[in-house]
């Protein structure tokens, strides 16, 4: 699990935790959602971290 801090200027307004995820595309990474409050308004936030190069490569050989 990874924690992501959300700041408005220098003020921390939220922290999201993201868990490991295997995406439908085959890529690996982390994903999480949460809510943060900035001023008097609330927002839904999402964080997606995708490992570059983690998506399985398709076979470049044509099938017979």
N, C-alpha and C positions, 0 to 999 in steps of 0.2 A: 504494500500500500504506500502511496505517495501523497503528501499533502501539498496543496497549492494555495498560497496566500493571495487574497484579492485586496488591493489597496486603492484608495481614492486619495491621490497625492501621497502623503506620508501616513495616513490613517488606515489601519487594517479594518476592512468592512466585512470580511468573511474568509472562511477557509474551506476549501473543498478537498475531500479525499477521493483519490482515484485508485481503482483496482486494475489489476492486469486483465487484459481482454484479448481474445482472439476474434478479430473482426470477420464478417461474412466474406470479405474479399480474400481472406487468408493471411492478411497482415497481422502482426502482433503489436501490442502497445498497452495503453492505459486509457480508461474512460471513467468519468464521473459527472454527476449533476448535483446542484444544490441551489440554495437561495441566499442572496446577499441583500443588505439594506444600505442604500446610498442616500444620505439625507433622510427624507421622509418616505422615499419610494423603495419598494421591494422589487428585486429582479431575480429571474431564474437564470442560472449560469451553467454552462457545460464546458468541460475540459476534455480534449482528446489529444493524446500523444501517440503518434504512430512511429514505430521504429523504421527508419529509412532502410530499404532493402530487405525487409522481412517478408514481403509478399512472395509466395512461391512463383517461380518463373514457369511459364508454359513451355512445353516441349516445342522446339522450333522445327522438329522433324515432321514432315507431312506424313499422315497415316496412309497406309496402302490399302 
